[in-house]
Amino acid sequence: MVRYLFEFELKSTGKKGEFSWIAETEEEARKFVQAKIADFEFADMDDVVVGKLLATKDPKGNQHYECEGCSA
């Protein structure tokens, strides 16, 4: 598993940000991160544009835990 950090933009407002997701592949992470961003931003999935991959990190051994709301 790898943590993928993506940039994103909301088409309707132009808001930009970053969001990460842990997954087996980048494609899987993109799919799930788009849904989670839409949920957090109270937006439709079609409004969320997941941009370029900014970073990857191996989450193994990481003793830092974030609640779902804190990781956004």
Buried (B, 14 or more C-beta within 10 A) or exposed (E): EBBBBBBBBBEEEEEEBEBBBBBEEBEEBBBEBBEBBBEBBEBEEEBBEBEEEEEEEEEEEEEEEEEEEEEB
